[in-house]
Amino acid sequence: MRFPPHLIGKFFKFVAVGALVGIVFSILFIALPVAGLLFLISGLDLGWNLQWIPSAPAIMTFGAGGGGLFATILFIKDRYIPYVEQVPDFEADADEPDSNKHLH
């Protein structure tokens, strides 16, 4: 299947923005709380083993991968299952003379 070049460009832009948003979310919701945990543990001198905590580049890489994957899924979903909202027909109500009775 051949896709037009503008669609491929939109896809890569979509994935790039998703990856950047994933990096920001991973920093806000994973890296900063982990940094606070490390600060608290070292400040209280608890001596816990913290080898399970990933490094900052690994956290950002996982965030970029997750955000890019999520953006890819949304792009494909929107391509094949478009969002359609049901809109009420206001003109049909305006044609009926008694349509404003419920407002009184």
C-alpha positions in Angstrom: 0.0 0.0 0.0 1.4 3.4 -1.0 0.7 6.4 1.2 0.9 10.1 0.0 4.0 12.0 1.1 2.0 14.6 3.0 0.3 11.8 5.1 3.7 10.3 5.9 5.0 13.7 7.0 1.9 14.3 9.2 2.5 10.8 10.8 6.1 11.5 11.7 5.3 15.0 13.1 2.5 13.4 15.1 4.9 10.7 16.5 7.6 13.3 17.2 5.2 15.5 19.2 4.0 12.4 21.0 7.5 11.4 21.9 8.3 14.9 23.2 5.1 14.9 25.3 6.1 11.5 26.6 9.5 12.8 27.7 7.8 15.7 29.6 5.4 13.4 31.3 8.1 11.0 32.3 10.1 13.8 33.8 7.1 15.2 35.7 5.5 12.0 36.9 8.5 9.6 37.2 11.9 11.4 37.4 10.9 14.2 39.8 9.2 11.9 42.3 12.1 9.5 42.1 14.5 12.4 42.7 12.4 13.4 45.7 12.6 9.9 47.0 16.3 9.8 46.6 16.7 13.1 48.4 14.6 11.9 51.2 16.4 8.6 51.6 19.8 10.2 51.5 18.7 13.0 53.8 17.5 10.6 56.4 20.6 8.3 55.9 18.5 5.2 55.6 21.0 3.2 53.7 18.5 1.5 51.4 19.5 -0.3 48.2 18.3 1.8 45.3 19.8 -0.2 42.4 16.3 -0.8 41.0 15.8 2.9 40.1 16.5 3.5 36.4 18.8 6.3 35.3 17.4 9.6 34.0 18.2 8.9 30.3 16.4 5.5 30.6 13.4 7.2 32.2 13.2 9.7 29.3 13.8 7.0 26.7 10.9 5.0 28.1 8.7 8.1 28.1 9.6 9.0 24.5 8.9 5.4 23.4 5.6 5.3 25.3 4.5 8.7 24.0 5.5 7.9 20.4 3.7 4.6 20.6 0.6 6.2 22.0 0.6 8.9 19.3 1.0 6.2 16.6 -2.0 4.3 18.0 -4.1 7.5 18.0 -3.0 8.5 14.5 -4.0 5.1 13.1 -7.2 5.0 15.1 -8.2 8.5 13.8 -7.3 7.5 10.3 -9.6 4.5 10.2 -12.2 5.4 12.9 -12.8 9.1 12.6 -14.4 11.0 15.4 -18.0 12.0 14.5 -20.1 13.9 16.9 -23.9 13.8 16.8 -25.2 17.3 16.2 -28.9 18.1 16.9 -31.0 19.5 14.1 -31.9 23.0 15.3 -33.6 24.0 12.1 -36.2 21.3 12.5 -37.1 22.8 15.9 -37.4 26.3 14.5 -39.9 25.2 11.9 -42.4 24.1 14.6 -44.4 27.1 16.0 -44.9 25.4 19.4 -41.2 24.5 20.0 -40.7 27.3 22.5 -43.5 26.2 24.9 -41.1 24.4 27.2 -39.2 27.7 27.9 -42.2 29.4 29.4 
